Amino acid sequence: MPHHPNTPTATTPAYRWRCAPDGLATRRQLRAQGLRPGGQDPAAEIEWRSRKARRCGGKRVAYLYRVDLARPVRPMTPGRARALAAAILARRTCPACRRDAGYVIPRSLGCCWPCSTATA
């Protein structure tokens, strides 16, 4: 079962699904509130059984962070928006024909669908 590198498992409280106390939230829950962990280590973890995690003994883990120590999400600046748009465009651009494919190029193909069928 993978664990957070900065968290010793023996000292971190583990709660069952839906049994965590108030004041703790997962990353997704923090994000929905407009917050981020802000560098804090996980305060606890939630464990639950899942068929998806058969290789890990059937258990999955989600880390919980203290809401009172969470910081606001950094606002999207124009520079960050441009960088994000450029990164998305790079993932959509076919390296063979240099055209925007309109979708993210699969890594398994390495190029857009028309180019991959033309070379096969």
DSSP file (Angstrom, degrees, kcal/mol; ACC not computed):
  #  RESIDUE AA STRUCTURE BP1 BP2  ACC     N-H-->O    O-->H-N    N-H-->O    O-->H-N    TCO  KAPPA ALPHA  PHI   PSI    X-CA   Y-CA   Z-CA
    1    1 A M              0   0    0      0, 0.0     2,-0.1     0, 0.0    59,-0.1   0.000 360.0 360.0 360.0 118.7    0.0    0.0    0.0
    2    2 A P        -     0   0    0      0, 0.0     2,-0.3     0, 0.0    59,-0.1  -0.423 360.0-168.5 -71.1 141.7    1.7    3.3   -1.1
    3    3 A H        -     0   0    0     -2,-0.1     6,-0.0    60,-0.0    60,-0.0  -0.893  33.8 -85.8-128.5 159.5    2.0    5.9    1.6
    4    4 A H    >   -     0   0    0     -2,-0.3     3,-1.5     1,-0.1     5,-0.1  -0.417  39.3-130.6 -60.8 133.3    2.9    9.6    1.6
    5    5 A P  T 3  S+     0   0    0      0, 0.0    -1,-0.1     0, 0.0    -2,-0.0   0.775 103.8  47.7 -63.5 -27.0    6.7    9.8    1.8
    6    6 A N  T 3  S+     0   0    0      1,-0.1    35,-0.1     2,-0.0    -2,-0.1   0.441  97.7  83.5 -92.8   1.2    6.7   12.4    4.7
    7    7 A T    <   -     0   0    0     -3,-1.5     2,-0.5     5,-0.0    -1,-0.1  -0.903  69.1-144.5-113.0 115.6    4.1   10.5    6.8
    8    8 A P    >>  -     0   0    0      0, 0.0     4,-0.8     0, 0.0     3,-0.7  -0.656  15.2-144.8 -72.4 126.6    5.1    7.7    9.1
    9    9 A T  G >4 S+     0   0    0     -2,-0.5     3,-0.5     1,-0.2    -5,-0.0   0.831  92.1  61.0 -64.6 -34.4    2.2    5.3    8.9
   10   10 A A  G 34 S+     0   0    0      1,-0.2    -1,-0.2    -3,-0.0    -3,-0.0   0.814 110.6  39.1 -66.2 -30.0    2.4    4.2   12.6
   11   11 A T  G <4 S+     0   0    0     -3,-0.7    -1,-0.2     2,-0.1    -2,-0.2   0.523  95.2  92.7 -99.1  -5.9    1.8    7.7   13.9
   12   12 A T  S << S-     0   0    0     -4,-0.8    32,-0.2    -3,-0.5     2,-0.1  -0.777  78.8-124.5 -90.2 123.7   -0.9    8.8   11.4
   13   13 A P        -     0   0    0      0, 0.0    32,-2.0     0, 0.0     2,-0.5  -0.428  23.0-152.5 -66.7 140.0   -4.4    8.1   12.5
   14   14 A A  E     -a   45   0A   0     30,-0.2     2,-0.3    -2,-0.1    32,-0.2  -0.958  10.6-167.7-116.9 130.5   -6.4    6.0   10.0
   15   15 A Y  E     -a   46   0A   0     30,-3.0    32,-2.5    -2,-0.5     5,-0.1  -0.810  20.7-116.3-114.5 155.4  -10.2    6.3    9.8
   16   16 A R  E >   -a   47   0A   0     -2,-0.3     3,-2.1    30,-0.2     4,-0.2  -0.393  57.2 -62.5 -81.7 168.0  -12.7    4.2    8.1
   17   17 A W  T 3  S+     0   0    0     30,-0.6    -1,-0.2     1,-0.3    31,-0.0  -0.271 122.6   0.4 -55.0 128.4  -14.9    5.5    5.2
   18   18 A R  T 3  S+     0   0    0     -3,-0.1    -1,-0.3     1,-0.1    -2,-0.0   0.643 108.5  98.8  65.8  19.8  -17.1    8.3    6.3
   19   19 A C    <   +     0   0    0     -3,-2.1    -2,-0.1     2,-0.1    -3,-0.1   0.297  46.3 119.5-116.0   8.3  -15.8    8.2    9.9
   20   20 A A        -     0   0    0     -4,-0.2     3,-0.1    -5,-0.1     4,-0.0  -0.474  66.5-110.9 -75.0 145.6  -13.3   11.1    9.8
   21   21 A P    >   -     0   0    0      0, 0.0     3,-1.0     0, 0.0    -1,-0.1  -0.261  38.7 -88.5 -71.8 162.8  -13.8   14.0   12.2
   22   22 A D  T 3  S+     0   0    0      1,-0.2     3,-0.1     3,-0.0     0, 0.0  -0.330 109.4  49.2 -64.9 153.0  -14.9   17.4   11.1
   23   23 A G  T 3  S+     0   0    0      1,-0.3    44,-2.5    -3,-0.1    45,-0.4   0.370  91.4  95.6  95.4  -4.3  -12.0   19.8   10.2
   24   24 A L  E <   +C   66   0B   0     -3,-1.0     2,-0.3    42,-0.2    -1,-0.3  -0.936  48.0 171.2-117.8 143.9  -10.2   17.3    8.0
   25   25 A A  E     -C   65   0B   0     40,-2.2    40,-3.1    -2,-0.4     2,-0.1  -0.992  30.0-116.7-149.5 152.5  -10.6   17.1    4.2
   26   26 A T     >  -     0   0    0     -2,-0.3     4,-2.5    38,-0.2     5,-0.2  -0.296  43.4 -98.1 -77.9 172.1   -9.1   15.4    1.2
   27   27 A R  H  > S+     0   0    0     36,-0.4     4,-2.6     1,-0.2     5,-0.2   0.911 125.7  50.0 -58.8 -42.9   -7.3   17.3   -1.6
   28   28 A R  H  > S+     0   0    0      2,-0.2     4,-2.1     1,-0.2    -1,-0.2   0.895 110.4  49.3 -65.2 -39.5  -10.4   17.3   -3.7
   29   29 A Q  H  > S+     0   0    0      2,-0.2     4,-1.0     1,-0.2    -1,-0.2   0.899 111.6  49.3 -66.9 -39.1  -12.6   18.5   -0.9
   30   30 A L  H ><>S+     0   0    0     -4,-2.5     5,-2.9     1,-0.2     3,-0.8   0.932 110.3  51.0 -62.3 -44.6  -10.1   21.3   -0.2
   31   31 A R  H ><5S+     0   0    0     -4,-2.6     3,-1.5     1,-0.3    -2,-0.2   0.874 104.6  56.4 -62.2 -37.9  -10.1   22.3   -3.8
   32   32 A A  H 3<5S+     0   0    0     -4,-2.1    -1,-0.3     1,-0.3    -2,-0.2   0.776 108.2  49.1 -64.6 -25.1  -13.9   22.4   -3.9
   33   33 A Q  T <<5S-     0   0    0     -4,-1.0    -1,-0.3    -3,-0.8    -2,-0.2   0.388 124.2-105.5 -91.9   1.9  -13.7   24.9   -1.1
   34   34 A G  T < 5S+     0   0    0     -3,-1.5    39,-2.0     1,-0.3     2,-0.2   0.769  83.5 117.4  80.2  26.3  -11.1   27.0   -2.9
   35   35 A L  E   < -D   72   0C   0     -5,-2.9    -1,-0.3    37,-0.3    -2,-0.1  -0.760  46.5-158.7-122.5 167.5   -8.3   25.8   -0.7
   36   36 A R  E     -D   71   0C   0     35,-2.5    35,-2.1    -2,-0.2    -9,-0.0  -0.945  36.9-106.2-139.1 158.7   -5.0   23.8   -1.1
   37   37 A P    >   -     0   0    0      0, 0.0     3,-0.8     0, 0.0    29,-0.1   0.839  41.9-149.8 -58.9 -33.3   -2.9   21.9    1.6
   38   38 A G  T 3   -     0   0    0      1,-0.2    35,-0.0    32,-0.1    -2,-0.0   0.836  63.1 -51.1  70.7  33.1   -0.3   24.6    1.5
   39   39 A G  T 3  S+     0   0    0      1,-0.3    -1,-0.2    32,-0.1     2,-0.1   0.398  98.3 137.4  89.0  -4.1    2.7   22.4    2.3
   40   40 A Q    <   -     0   0    0     -3,-0.8    -1,-0.3    29,-0.1     3,-0.1  -0.478  54.9-117.9 -76.9 148.3    1.3   20.7    5.4
   41   41 A D        -     0   0    0     -2,-0.1    -1,-0.1     1,-0.1   -34,-0.0  -0.462  45.8 -81.6 -76.0 156.0    1.8   17.0    5.9
   42   42 A P        -     0   0    0      0, 0.0    23,-0.2     0, 0.0    -1,-0.1  -0.348  34.2-157.4 -59.6 137.6   -1.3   14.8    6.0
   43   43 A A  S    S-     0   0    0     21,-2.5     2,-0.3     1,-0.2    22,-0.2   0.739  70.2 -17.5 -87.4 -26.3   -3.0   14.8    9.4
   44   44 A A  E     - B   0  64A   0     20,-1.4    20,-3.0   -32,-0.2     2,-0.3  -0.925  63.2-128.6-161.9-179.6   -4.7   11.5    8.9
   45   45 A E  E     -aB  14  63A   0    -32,-2.0   -30,-3.0    -2,-0.3     2,-0.5  -0.985   8.8-136.5-143.5 155.1   -5.8    9.0    6.3
   46   46 A I  E     -aB  15  62A   0     16,-2.9    16,-2.0    -2,-0.3     2,-0.4  -0.935  20.2-163.4-109.7 134.0   -9.0    7.2    5.2
   47   47 A E  E     +aB  16  61A   0    -32,-2.5   -30,-0.6    -2,-0.5     2,-0.3  -0.946  15.1 162.9-117.6 139.9   -8.8    3.5    4.3
   48   48 A W  E     - B   0  60A   0     12,-1.9    12,-3.2    -2,-0.4     2,-0.3  -0.988  37.8-106.7-150.3 157.5  -11.4    1.6    2.5
   49   49 A R  E     + B   0  59A   0     -2,-0.3     2,-0.3    10,-0.2    10,-0.3  -0.638  39.5 175.8 -86.7 141.6  -11.6   -1.7    0.6
   50   50 A S    >   -     0   0    0      8,-3.0     3,-0.7    -2,-0.3    -2,-0.0  -0.999  38.2-141.7-147.7 140.8  -11.8   -1.6   -3.2
   51   51 A R  G >  S+     0   0    0     -2,-0.3     3,-0.8     1,-0.2    -1,-0.1   0.757 103.3  65.3 -70.3 -23.2  -11.9   -4.1   -6.0
   52   52 A K  G 3  S+     0   0    0      1,-0.3     3,-0.3     6,-0.1    -1,-0.2   0.746  97.6  55.3 -69.3 -22.5   -9.7   -1.7   -8.0
   53   53 A A  G X > +     0   0    0     -3,-0.7     5,-2.6     1,-0.2     3,-1.0  -0.193  62.7 131.7-106.2  41.1   -6.8   -2.1   -5.5
   54   54 A R  G X 5S+     0   0    0     -3,-0.8     3,-1.4     1,-0.3    -1,-0.2   0.861  70.7  57.8 -60.8 -35.7   -6.5   -5.9   -5.6
   55   55 A R  G 3 5S+     0   0    0     -3,-0.3    -1,-0.3     1,-0.3    -2,-0.1   0.757 105.6  51.4 -66.9 -23.2   -2.7   -5.7   -6.1
   56   56 A C  G X 5S-     0   0    0     -3,-1.0     3,-0.7     3,-0.1    -1,-0.3   0.017 132.6 -85.3-102.9  26.1   -2.4   -3.7   -2.9
   57   57 A G  T < 5S-     0   0    0     -3,-1.4    -3,-0.2     1,-0.2    -2,-0.1   0.610  73.9 -73.4  81.9  10.8   -4.3   -6.1   -0.7
   58   58 A G  T 3 <S+     0   0    0     -5,-2.6    -8,-3.0     1,-0.3     2,-0.4   0.503 102.1 119.5  82.6   3.9   -7.7   -4.6   -1.6
   59   59 A K  E <   -B   49   0A   0     -3,-0.7     2,-0.3    -6,-0.4    -1,-0.3  -0.837  42.1-166.2-107.7 141.8   -7.2   -1.4    0.4
   60   60 A R  E     -B   48   0A   0    -12,-3.2   -12,-1.9    -2,-0.4     2,-0.4  -0.886   7.6-151.8-120.0 156.6   -7.1    2.2   -0.8
   61   61 A V  E     -B   47   0A   0     -2,-0.3     2,-0.4   -14,-0.2   -14,-0.2  -0.978  11.0-172.9-132.3 139.3   -6.0    5.3    1.0
   62   62 A A  E     -B   46   0A   0    -16,-2.0   -16,-2.9    -2,-0.4     2,-0.3  -0.999  25.1-130.4-127.5 134.8   -6.9    9.0    0.8
   63   63 A Y  E     -B   45   0A   0     -2,-0.4   -36,-0.4   -18,-0.2     2,-0.4  -0.633  16.2-147.0 -88.5 142.0   -4.9   11.5    2.8
   64   64 A L  E     -B   44   0A   0    -20,-3.0   -21,-2.5    -2,-0.3   -20,-1.4  -0.881  10.4-163.5-110.9 139.0   -6.7   14.1    5.0
   65   65 A Y  E     -C   25   0B   0    -40,-3.1   -40,-2.2    -2,-0.4     2,-0.4  -0.882  30.0-101.2-120.6 151.0   -5.5   17.6    5.6
   66   66 A R  E >>  -C   24   0B   0     -2,-0.3     4,-0.5   -42,-0.2     3,-0.5  -0.568  23.0-151.8 -73.3 127.9   -6.5   20.1    8.3
   67   67 A V  G >4 S+     0   0    0    -44,-2.5     3,-0.7    -2,-0.4    -1,-0.2   0.846  93.3  59.4 -69.8 -34.3   -8.8   22.7    6.9
   68   68 A D  G 34 S+     0   0    0    -45,-0.4    -1,-0.2     1,-0.2   -44,-0.1   0.742 108.9  44.3 -70.0 -21.0   -7.7   25.4    9.4
   69   69 A L  G <4 S+     0   0    0     -3,-0.5    -1,-0.2     2,-0.1    -2,-0.2   0.504  90.8 110.9 -96.5  -6.6   -4.1   25.2    8.1
   70   70 A A    <<  -     0   0    0     -3,-0.7   -32,-0.1    -4,-0.5    -3,-0.0  -0.328  58.4-141.9 -70.3 151.2   -5.1   25.1    4.4
   71   71 A R  E     -D   36   0C   0    -35,-2.1   -35,-2.5     1,-0.1   -33,-0.1  -0.741  26.0 -90.5-110.3 158.9   -4.3   28.1    2.2
   72   72 A P  E     -D   35   0C   0      0, 0.0   -37,-0.3     0, 0.0     2,-0.1  -0.346  49.3 -98.8 -65.9 150.2   -6.3   29.7   -0.6
   73   73 A V        -     0   0    0    -39,-2.0   -37,-0.0     1,-0.1   -38,-0.0  -0.449  43.4-106.1 -66.2 139.2   -5.7   28.4   -4.1
   74   74 A R        -     0   0    0     -2,-0.1    -1,-0.1     1,-0.1     3,-0.0  -0.468  40.1-111.4 -67.4 137.0   -3.4   30.7   -6.1
   75   75 A P        -     0   0    0      0, 0.0     2,-0.7     0, 0.0    -1,-0.1  -0.334  30.0-104.2 -70.4 152.4   -5.3   32.7   -8.6
   76   76 A M        -     0   0    0      4,-0.1     3,-0.0     3,-0.0     0, 0.0  -0.666  40.0-158.9 -76.9 116.1   -4.8   32.0  -12.3
   77   77 A T     >  -     0   0    0     -2,-0.7     4,-2.4     1,-0.1     5,-0.2  -0.521  30.1-108.7 -89.8 162.7   -2.6   34.8  -13.7
   78   78 A P  H  > S+     0   0    0      0, 0.0     4,-2.2     0, 0.0     5,-0.2   0.879 120.3  52.1 -58.9 -37.0   -2.5   35.6  -17.5
   79   79 A G  H  > S+     0   0    0      2,-0.2     4,-2.2     1,-0.2     5,-0.2   0.911 110.2  46.7 -66.2 -42.3    1.0   34.1  -17.7
   80   80 A R  H  > S+     0   0    0      2,-0.2     4,-2.4     1,-0.2    -1,-0.2   0.876 111.0  53.1 -66.4 -36.8   -0.1   30.9  -16.1
   81   81 A A  H  X S+     0   0    0     -4,-2.4     4,-2.3     2,-0.2    -2,-0.2   0.906 109.8  47.8 -64.5 -41.5   -3.1   30.7  -18.4
   82   82 A R  H  X S+     0   0    0     -4,-2.2     4,-2.3     2,-0.2    -2,-0.2   0.919 112.2  49.4 -64.3 -43.1   -0.9   31.2  -21.5
   83   83 A A  H  X S+     0   0    0     -4,-2.2     4,-2.1     2,-0.2    -2,-0.2   0.901 111.7  48.6 -63.7 -40.8    1.5   28.5  -20.3
   84   84 A L  H  X S+     0   0    0     -4,-2.4     4,-2.3     2,-0.2    -1,-0.2   0.913 111.2  49.8 -65.2 -42.9   -1.4   26.1  -19.6
   85   85 A A  H  X S+     0   0    0     -4,-2.3     4,-2.3     1,-0.2    -2,-0.2   0.888 111.0  50.1 -62.8 -39.1   -2.9   26.8  -23.1
   86   86 A A  H  X S+     0   0    0     -4,-2.3     4,-2.1     2,-0.2    -1,-0.2   0.887 110.3  49.8 -66.7 -38.8    0.5   26.1  -24.7
   87   87 A A  H  X S+     0   0    0     -4,-2.1     4,-1.6     2,-0.2    -2,-0.2   0.905 111.5  48.0 -66.8 -41.1    0.9   22.8  -22.8
   88   88 A I  H  X S+     0   0    0     -4,-2.3     4,-1.1     1,-0.2    -2,-0.2   0.910 111.5  50.5 -65.4 -41.8   -2.5   21.7  -23.9
   89   89 A L  H  X S+     0   0    0     -4,-2.3     4,-1.1     1,-0.2     3,-0.3   0.884 107.2  54.6 -63.2 -38.2   -1.8   22.6  -27.5
   90   90 A A  H  < S+     0   0    0     -4,-2.1     3,-0.3     1,-0.2    -1,-0.2   0.864 107.0  50.5 -64.1 -35.3    1.5   20.7  -27.4
   91   91 A R  H  < S+     0   0    0     -4,-1.6    14,-2.4     1,-0.2    -1,-0.2   0.751 113.6  46.0 -73.1 -23.0   -0.4   17.6  -26.3
   92   92 A R  H  < S+     0   0    0     -4,-1.1     9,-2.7    -3,-0.3     2,-0.4   0.579  91.9  95.9 -93.9 -12.0   -2.9   18.0  -29.1
   93   93 A T  B  < S-E  100   0D   0     -4,-1.1     7,-0.2    -3,-0.3    12,-0.1  -0.685  74.5-129.7 -87.5 127.4   -0.3   18.7  -31.9
   94   94 A C     >  -     0   0    0      5,-2.5     4,-1.6    -2,-0.4    17,-0.1  -0.581   6.9-148.7 -73.6 129.3    0.8   15.7  -33.9
   95   95 A P  T  4 S+     0   0    0      0, 0.0    -1,-0.1     0, 0.0    16,-0.1   0.732  94.3  50.1 -71.6 -20.2    4.6   15.4  -34.2
   96   96 A A  T  4 S+     0   0    0     14,-0.1    15,-0.1     1,-0.1    -3,-0.0   0.944 127.6  16.5 -83.1 -51.5    4.4   13.9  -37.6
   97   97 A C  T  4 S-     0   0    0      2,-0.1     3,-0.1     0, 0.0    -1,-0.1   0.521  92.0-133.0-102.8  -6.4    2.1   16.3  -39.5
   98   98 A R     <  +     0   0    0     -4,-1.6     2,-0.3     1,-0.2    -5,-0.1   0.756  60.4 132.1  62.0  28.5    2.3   19.3  -37.1
   99   99 A R        -     0   0    0     -5,-0.1    -5,-2.5    -7,-0.1     2,-0.6  -0.803  68.1-105.7-109.0 153.3   -1.5   19.8  -37.1
  100  100 A D  B     -E   93   0D   0     -2,-0.3    -7,-0.2    -7,-0.2   -10,-0.1  -0.670  29.2-160.4 -73.8 117.0   -3.8   20.2  -34.1
  101  101 A A        -     0   0    0     -9,-2.7    -1,-0.2    -2,-0.6    -8,-0.1   0.695  30.3-123.2 -75.8 -18.5   -5.6   16.9  -33.9
  102  102 A G  S    S+     0   0    0    -10,-0.2     2,-0.3     1,-0.2    -1,-0.1   0.442  87.9  55.7  87.9  -0.8   -8.5   18.2  -31.9
  103  103 A Y  S    S-     0   0    0    -11,-0.3     2,-0.3   -12,-0.1    -2,-0.3  -0.953 102.1 -79.0-152.2 164.9   -7.9   15.7  -29.1
  104  104 A V        -     0   0    0     -2,-0.3   -12,-0.2    -3,-0.1   -13,-0.1  -0.569  52.1-117.0 -71.9 127.9   -4.9   14.7  -26.9
  105  105 A I        -     0   0    0    -14,-2.4     2,-0.1    -2,-0.3     7,-0.1  -0.487  30.1-118.4 -67.1 125.8   -2.6   12.4  -28.9
  106  106 A P    >>  -     0   0    0      0, 0.0     4,-2.7     0, 0.0     3,-0.5  -0.436  10.1-139.9 -66.2 137.3   -2.4    9.0  -27.3
  107  107 A R  T 34 S+     0   0    0      1,-0.2    -2,-0.1     2,-0.2    -3,-0.0   0.793 101.5  63.5 -67.3 -26.5    1.1    8.1  -26.1
  108  108 A S  T 34 S+     0   0    0      1,-0.2    -1,-0.2     2,-0.1    -3,-0.0   0.845 113.0  33.4 -66.9 -32.3    0.5    4.5  -27.4
  109  109 A L  T <4 S-     0   0    0     -3,-0.5    -2,-0.2     2,-0.1    -1,-0.2   0.859  87.7-153.5 -88.8 -40.7    0.3    5.9  -31.0
  110  110 A G  S  < S+     0   0    0     -4,-2.7     2,-0.3     1,-0.1    -3,-0.1   0.339  72.0  42.3  82.5  -8.0    2.7    8.8  -30.8
  111  111 A C  S    S-     0   0    0     -5,-0.3    -1,-0.1   -17,-0.1    -2,-0.1  -0.924 101.0 -67.2-154.7 176.4    0.9   10.6  -33.5
  112  112 A C     >  -     0   0    0     -2,-0.3     4,-2.3    -7,-0.1     5,-0.2  -0.188  52.6-102.9 -69.0 165.7   -2.6   11.4  -34.7
  113  113 A W  H  > S+     0   0    0      1,-0.2     4,-2.2     2,-0.2     5,-0.2   0.907 119.0  50.4 -60.4 -46.4   -4.9    8.7  -36.0
  114  114 A P  H  > S+     0   0    0      0, 0.0     4,-1.7     0, 0.0    -1,-0.2   0.910 113.4  46.7 -60.0 -39.9   -4.5    9.5  -39.7
  115  115 A C  H  > S+     0   0    0      1,-0.2     4,-1.6     2,-0.2    -2,-0.2   0.879 111.6  51.1 -68.8 -36.4   -0.7    9.5  -39.4
  116  116 A S  H  X S+     0   0    0     -4,-2.3     4,-0.8     1,-0.2    -1,-0.2   0.866 112.4  45.5 -71.0 -34.3   -0.6    6.3  -37.5
  117  117 A T  H  < S+     0   0    0     -4,-2.2    -1,-0.2    -5,-0.2    -2,-0.2   0.803 110.3  55.1 -77.0 -27.6   -2.8    4.5  -40.0
  118  118 A A  H  < S+     0   0    0     -4,-1.7    -2,-0.2    -5,-0.2    -1,-0.2   0.844 111.3  44.0 -71.6 -33.1   -0.8    5.9  -42.9
  119  119 A T  H  <        0   0    0     -4,-1.6    -1,-0.2     1,-0.2    -2,-0.2   0.667 360.0 360.0 -85.3 -16.5    2.5    4.5  -41.5
  120  120 A A     <        0   0    0     -4,-0.8    -1,-0.2    -5,-0.1    -2,-0.1   0.471 360.0 360.0 -81.5 360.0    1.1    1.1  -40.6
